[in-house]
Amino acid sequence: MKPAIPLLNREISQLEFNSRVLAQAEDPQVPLLERLRYICIVSSNLDEFYEIRMAGLKAQLLENPNKILADGIAIKESYNRITAYAHALVEKKYDLLHNFILPQLAKEKILFKFPHLWNNKQQQWAKDFFHRELVPLLTPIALDPAHPFPRVINKSLNFLVSLEGKDSFGRNASLAVVQAPRSLPRVVRMPKHLEGNNEICFIMLSSFMQAFVGELFPGITVNGCYQFRVTRNSDLFVSEDDITDLRSALQGELPTRHLGDAVRLEITADTPDKLVERILDESDLKEGDCFRVNGPVNLVRLVQIPDLIDREDLKFKEATPKIPSVLMNGDSIFETMSRQEILLHHPYESFEPVLELLREAASDPAVLAIKQTVYRTGDESLVMDALMDAAKNGKEVTVVVELLARFDEQTNMQWAAKLEAVGAHVIYGVVGHKCHAKMLLIVRRETILKGRGKGKSFLKRYAHLGTGNYHPRTAKLYTDFGLLTCDPQITADMHLVFQQLTGTGKELSLQRLWQSPFTMQDEVIKHIRSETRAAKAGKKAHIMAKMNALLEPSVIQELYRASQAGVKVDLIIRGVCALMPGVPGLSENIQVRSIIGRFLEHHRIYYFYANGQEKVYLSSADWMDRNLYRRVEVAFPVLNPDIKKRVIQEGLRILLQDNQAAWVMKSNGEYQRVRSKSKVAITAQLALLKRIQG
């Protein structure tokens, strides 16, 4: 059965993205410790992929095994294809780690010392460390009728220990499980005096267990110790029908996240088949859900290694984000914004001006109110500190905190409580519609200094709108645009959106902003259709769009129609893309490319030629069902001609010219790396670093 709209499989596309990330770890042009970091990134991505996407598919598979997915393929066949792809990707990941990364690290005298490589002094230190640091925290659980197989916590590191003999109660000991507490470091550096000349030596937690696990079972023979890790469904279920207090509902739901249904088993390849079958049976998993891996089952924990090693020659050259020169004149940021709009391009330019705007607003007596949305901001946040200072200083502070930001729920609840404690108004948005928009609005009382009305006071709004989170750490790693503006129509629209989020009322009529779930999808379709009409009339027509994901069927359908009419469509989609490019008669005028580099491409940009007007919008919204229908999002226009030129060049054209870090999508969903032999090699991110930072 063919789907009504030709679409690619979402999950395969997501794994394709991770394959492109893994290719960074293969690339000898990438510094060695960064290659290790890319392996960890893929491992983390796959964790979430199984916790959310595969968990959802498994649930659908149980409910309706004959269901046909959006790509026209039955869910059972899709699940098998996805599983096969995931296994191939994981196998490649471990092969790369053991046969390339670790040997090259060893050549640089960065060693992972396994027990068989320890000398006597190292062995004694390791044993002392095991007894001093590990044993007090470990709780071995022998499996017998009184102690059934424990329901191990999601993604925890566990050891299955094969035993032989009788214990002090006369019971036959055959099997035990030891769970490694999350407080224990997964990698420990050996003391310098025990390392070789110029060596840096690390020992994995699993090595301590392999060497000394017998100490936990005195008088019992240990026949084997095997690592394993179970991934569980981590999607939260909060019923919208009976919620009266979202925070309380989440507080009741979060503790159970770690104990959801199992969706994946990772276990060391040397584990006997009978033991693997035992865990699969206990976890209600099938063989296809089992990954027998050659090495540590929790590679994510190796991500700390690059930060523990002082070898700048093995890392990306440090880049210091630049402060725009217009903000370096010593004026108040409010004075500067009053004169002109300011574009910030992270991470090439600093996030500091956003923090400075908040800090100045918090202390400025003329500032009366601050309103801000918060989706992700981190455990430590200068943004939240500034908002709390503002509240303490008597400002009317309103913060729309999204409690359902996946995996940041606990952090956001803690911030909400701290904000409330200092008198800020905390709103949790609209149940059923995550607030994903990135908005900061400041209301300031000012005085007319000359001309008619001199001496009269008035209220003026200052705003920041962005494509990325108010998160200073990710602002150094993700590419995003931020706009500092006083545009009266844009700020009036923002005021209405905040009013809608905190209060109630009918759909708003906005002048400048597009808003999900009300006008965003309609506006996107309208602008695509306008380009289609222009092409049919023989006029120049061009669409460029950059985002993380493209999945929404009605938008894809309109892009297909635009292509058929002759519209040139250039899409820069970092991750998941369900659109099939380059299909004759359907999408031959559409090109899809993905940029994978040092920074995570994150800004969303919509460009329409519009008969030469070149309409450009920035947003935090991907063209996905969730962003267009189930989230509160805004897209804001770039009106200043100079800023518009910058956005088009820095956010779109240079990425379309990239002939080193780009991947071009084939019509079947596979990607081919662009590695031009041209004399002019263009790597967009490096070019922008050089151009903006000087």
Order of alpha helices (4+ residues) and beta strands (2+ residues): alpha-alpha-alpha-alpha-alpha-beta-alpha-beta-beta-beta-beta-beta-alpha-beta-alpha-beta-alpha-beta-alpha-alpha-beta-alpha-beta-alpha-beta-alpha-beta-beta-beta-beta-beta-alpha-beta-alpha-beta-alpha-beta-beta-beta-beta-beta-alpha-beta-alpha-alpha-beta-beta-alpha
